[in-house]
Amino acid sequence: MAAQLRVYRQKIKSAQTTKKITRAMELISASRIQKAQARVAASGPYARAVTRAVSAVATYSNVDHILTTEPEKIERALVVIFASDRGLAGAFSSNVLKESEHLTSLLRSEGKDVAYFVVGRKAAAYFSFRKREAAKTWTGGTDQPAFEVAKEISDSLVEIFLQEASAGGVDEIHIVYNRFVNMVSQVPEVTRLLPLEVVDGIEAPADNEVLPLYEFEPEVGDVLDALLPVYIESRIYNAMLQSAASEHAARQRAMKSASDNADKLIRDYTRLANNARQSEITQQISEIVGGADALTPAR
C-alpha cells in the first residue's frame, strides 16, 4: 500500500508541474492573439486597396501580361505551404499539410509536376522525414511575421514564375495556409496566386451598364509591372498574418485542453491516493487489533 501511495503522489506532482507549464503557455498565447488579430485587421484595408487597383487595370485593359495570362498548357505547379515553427498547437500544422497533400494529388492527377516552397520548421521537418525536397525553406518567426520575409517570399515566387518550366520555373502557384475565422475556428485555405485570380475585385457589370473608360499613366504594362508584385506581397503577408493568428488561437485552445486534462488527472489520482491511504490505515488498525488480541491471555 505504501508503495502504491508513493506512486500516486508522484503522478499528482507530475500532473501539477505539467499544468503549470500548459497554463503559462495558454496565457502567453492569449496575450499574443489580440495583437495578431489587430495586425490581420490592419492589413485588410491596404490589401483591399491594392486589389481594387489591380482589378481596375486587369479588367479595363486589353494588355496580355505574363502574370495575368493563363498559359496554354500548365506543366509544372508550385505549392507554398505555411505551417508553424513550434508544436503544441493541436492540429494546426497537420491540417495544412493534409490540405497540401490533397492539392498535390489533384495537381498530379491533372498531369502536372509539383514543386514546393515551405514556411515553418514543422513543414520542413515533414518534408525532411519523408525525404522529399523543397525548393526553398523559410523558418523562424511564424508566430510574429515580418514584412521583409513576406517580400523575400514574393520576390522568389515572381522569379520562379517568370522562368521557363524547362529551366526550373513553374506555370502556376498555389498557397496553402490556415485562415483565421475566430478563436475556435481556423480553416485550411487553398488559393491559386498566379496566374493572377483577383478574388476581391469589381463586380461584373449589368447587361445595360456601360463600362467606365480608364486612361493609364504610364502605359498599362508598366502599371501592371508595378502593381502586381505589390499585390503578391500583400497576399503573402496577409496569409502569414492569418496563419500567425490561427497558430496562437490553436495553441491557446490546445493548452487549455491540456490544463483541463491535468486537472482531471490530479482529481483522479488524488481520489486513488485517498483510497490507498484509507486502505493502509484500515490495514494498520487491523494489525494493531490483531496483535492486541494475540497478547491477551485466554480465559
C-alpha positions in Angstrom: 0.0 0.0 0.0 2.8 2.4 0.9 4.5 1.9 -2.4 1.2 2.4 -4.3 0.6 5.6 -2.4 4.0 6.9 -3.3 3.3 6.2 -7.0 0.0 8.1 -6.9 1.7 11.1 -5.1 4.4 11.2 -7.7 1.8 11.2 -10.5 -0.1 14.0 -8.8 3.1 16.1 -8.6 3.9 15.4 -12.2 0.4 16.5 -13.3 0.7 19.6 -11.2 4.0 20.5 -12.9 2.6 19.9 -16.3 -0.4 22.1 -15.5 1.8 25.0 -14.5 3.6 24.8 -17.9 0.4 24.4 -20.0 -1.3 27.2 -18.1 1.6 29.5 -18.7 1.7 28.7 -22.4 -2.1 29.3 -22.6 -1.7 32.7 -21.0 1.1 33.6 -23.4 -0.9 32.7 -26.4 -3.9 34.6 -25.1 -1.8 37.7 -24.7 -0.4 37.4 -28.2 -3.6 36.6 -30.0 -5.0 40.1 -29.5 -2.0 41.7 -31.2 -2.1 39.1 -34.0 -5.8 39.8 -34.7 -5.1 43.5 -34.8 -2.4 43.0 -37.4 -4.7 40.9 -39.5 -7.4 43.7 -39.3 -4.8 46.4 -40.0 -3.6 44.7 -43.2 -7.1 44.4 -44.6 -7.6 48.0 -45.9 -4.3 48.1 -47.7 -4.8 44.6 -49.3 -8.3 45.7 -50.5 -7.0 48.9 -51.9 -4.3 47.1 -53.9 -6.8 44.5 -55.0 -9.1 47.2 -56.3 -6.3 48.8 -58.2 -5.2 45.6 -59.8 -8.8 44.8 -60.6 -9.3 48.1 -62.4 -6.1 47.6 -64.5 -6.8 43.9 -65.3 -10.5 44.4 -66.1 -10.4 47.5 -68.1 -7.3 47.0 -70.2 -6.6 44.7 -73.2 -2.9 44.1 -72.4 -1.8 40.5 -72.0 0.6 40.4 -69.1 2.5 37.3 -68.1 1.2 37.4 -64.5 -2.4 37.6 -65.6 -2.5 35.5 -68.7 -3.4 31.8 -68.4 -0.8 29.6 -70.2 -2.0 27.3 -72.9 -0.5 24.3 -71.1 0.4 24.0 -67.4 3.3 21.6 -66.9 4.6 22.5 -63.5 3.0 23.9 -60.4 4.4 25.3 -57.2 2.7 24.9 -53.8 3.6 27.3 -50.9 2.9 25.8 -47.5 2.6 28.0 -44.4 3.0 25.9 -41.2 4.5 26.8 -37.8 7.9 26.7 -36.2 6.7 25.2 -32.9 4.4 22.5 -31.9 1.9 22.2 -29.0 -0.8 23.8 -31.3 -3.1 20.9 -31.8 -3.7 20.0 -35.4 -2.6 23.4 -36.7 0.3 22.3 -38.9 -1.1 18.8 -39.7 -4.3 20.3 -41.2 -2.3 22.5 -43.6 0.0 19.6 -44.5 -3.0 17.3 -45.2 -4.6 20.0 -47.4 -1.4 20.4 -49.3 -1.3 16.6 -49.9 -4.8 16.7 -51.2 -3.8 19.6 -53.5 -0.7 17.7 -54.7 -2.8 14.6 -55.5 -5.2 16.8 -57.5 -2.4 18.6 -59.4 -0.7 15.3 -60.3 -3.9 13.7 -61.4 -4.0 16.6 -64.0 -0.6 15.6 -65.2 1.4 18.4 -63.5 4.7 18.2 -61.8 4.7 19.8 -58.3 7.4 21.8 -56.5 7.3 23.2 -53.0 8.2 26.3 -51.0 7.7 25.6 -47.3 7.4 28.1 -44.4 7.9 26.9 -40.8 10.0 24.2 -39.2 7.1 21.8 -38.9 6.6 21.7 -42.7 10.4 21.5 -43.2 10.6 18.5 -40.8 7.6 16.9 -42.5 9.4 17.0 -45.9 12.8 16.0 -44.4 11.3 13.0 -42.7 9.7 11.8 -45.9 12.9 12.6 -47.9 11.0 15.0 -50.1 12.8 18.0 -51.5 11.5 21.6 -51.0 12.8 24.2 -53.5 13.1 26.8 -50.7 12.5 26.9 -47.0 11.9 29.8 -44.6 11.9 29.2 -40.8 11.7 31.4 -37.7 9.1 34.0 -36.8 6.0 32.2 -38.0 4.2 33.4 -34.8 5.3 37.1 -35.5 5.6 37.5 -39.2 7.9 40.2 -40.6 7.1 42.0 -43.9 10.7 41.6 -45.0 10.2 37.8 -45.1 6.9 38.2 -47.0 8.7 40.4 -49.6 11.5 37.8 -49.9 9.0 35.0 -50.5 7.0 37.1 -53.0 10.2 38.0 -54.9 11.1 34.3 -55.1 7.7 33.5 -56.3 7.8 36.1 -59.1 11.3 35.0 -60.1 10.4 31.3 -60.4 7.1 32.1 -62.2 8.9 34.1 -64.8 11.3 31.3 -65.6 10.6 28.6 -68.2 9.3 25.3 -66.8 12.3 23.6 -68.6 14.7 25.8 -66.6 13.1 25.1 -63.2 10.3 27.6 -63.5 6.6 27.0 -62.8 3.4 27.8 -64.7 1.1 28.3 -61.7 1.5 28.9 -57.9 -0.9 27.9 -55.1 -0.6 28.9 -51.4 -1.9 26.8 -48.5 -2.4 28.4 -45.1 -4.8 28.5 -42.1 -7.4 31.3 -42.4 -8.4 32.8 -39.1 -12.1 32.8 -38.7 -12.5 33.1 -34.9 -10.9 31.8 -31.7 -12.4 28.4 -32.1 -12.3 28.0 -35.9 -9.2 28.1 -38.2 -9.8 26.8 -41.7 -7.2 25.5 -44.1 -7.3 27.7 -47.2 -6.1 26.9 -50.7 -5.7 29.9 -53.1 -4.2 30.0 -56.6 -1.9 33.0 -56.5 -0.5 33.0 -60.1 -1.6 33.3 -62.8 -3.5 36.1 -61.1 -7.0 35.5 -59.9 -8.5 38.7 -58.5 -10.8 37.3 -55.8 -12.0 40.6 -54.3 -12.3 42.7 -57.4 -15.0 44.8 -59.0 -18.3 43.0 -59.6 -19.3 42.2 -63.2 -21.3 45.0 -64.9 -25.0 44.5 -65.7 -26.1 44.0 -69.3 -27.3 47.6 -69.8 -24.4 49.1 -67.9 -21.6 51.0 -69.7 -18.1 50.2 -68.6 -16.0 53.2 -67.4 -13.2 54.4 -69.5 -9.7 54.4 -67.9 -6.6 56.2 -69.1 -3.4 54.8 -67.7 -0.3 56.9 -67.0 2.3 55.4 -67.7 1.4 52.6 -70.0 -0.8 49.7 -68.9 2.1 47.3 -69.0 4.2 49.5 -66.7 1.3 49.9 -64.3 0.9 46.1 -64.1 4.6 45.6 -63.7 4.5 47.9 -60.6 1.2 46.8 -59.1 1.3 43.0 -59.4 4.5 42.5 -57.3 2.9 44.7 -54.6 -0.3 42.7 -54.8 1.5 39.4 -54.4 3.4 40.8 -51.4 0.2 41.9 -49.8 -1.4 38.5 -50.4 1.6 36.6 -49.0 1.9 38.9 -46.0 -1.8 38.6 -45.3 -1.5 34.8 -45.5 1.4 34.9 -43.0 -0.6 37.1 -40.6 -3.7 34.9 -40.9 -1.5 31.8 -40.2 0.1 33.5 -37.1 -3.3 34.4 -35.6 -4.5 30.9 -36.3 -1.4 29.4 -34.7 -1.9 31.4 -31.4 -5.6 30.5 -31.3 -4.9 26.9 -31.9 -2.1 26.8 -29.3 -4.3 28.6 -26.7 -7.1 26.1 -27.2 -4.7 23.1 -27.1 -3.0 24.3 -23.9 -6.4 24.9 -22.2 -7.4 21.4 -23.1 -4.1 20.1 -21.7 -4.6 22.1 -18.5 -8.2 20.7 -18.1 -6.8 17.2 -18.6 -4.2 17.8 -16.0 -6.9 18.9 -13.6 -8.8 15.7 -14.3 -5.7 13.6 -13.7 -5.0 15.4 -10.4 -8.6 14.8 -9.2 -8.5 11.1 -10.2 -5.1 10.4 -8.7 -6.0 12.3 -5.5 -9.1 10.1 -5.1 -7.0 6.9 -5.7 -4.4 8.2 -3.3 -7.0 8.8 -0.6 -8.4 5.3 -1.2 -5.0 3.8 -0.9 -4.3 5.8 2.3 -7.6 4.8 3.8 -6.8 1.1 3.0 -3.4 1.5 4.6 -4.9 3.0 7.7 -7.5 0.2 7.9 -4.9 -2.4 7.5 -2.7 -0.8 10.2 -5.7 -0.7 12.6 -6.5 -4.3 11.8 -2.9 -5.3 12.5 -2.9 -3.5 15.8 -6.2 -5.0 16.9 -4.9 -8.5 15.9 -1.7 -8.0 17.8 -3.5 -6.9 20.9 -5.8 -9.9 20.7 -2.8 -12.2 20.4 -1.3 -10.7 23.5 -4.4 -11.0 25.6 -4.3 -14.3 27.7 -7.0 -16.7 27.1 -9.6 -17.1 29.9 
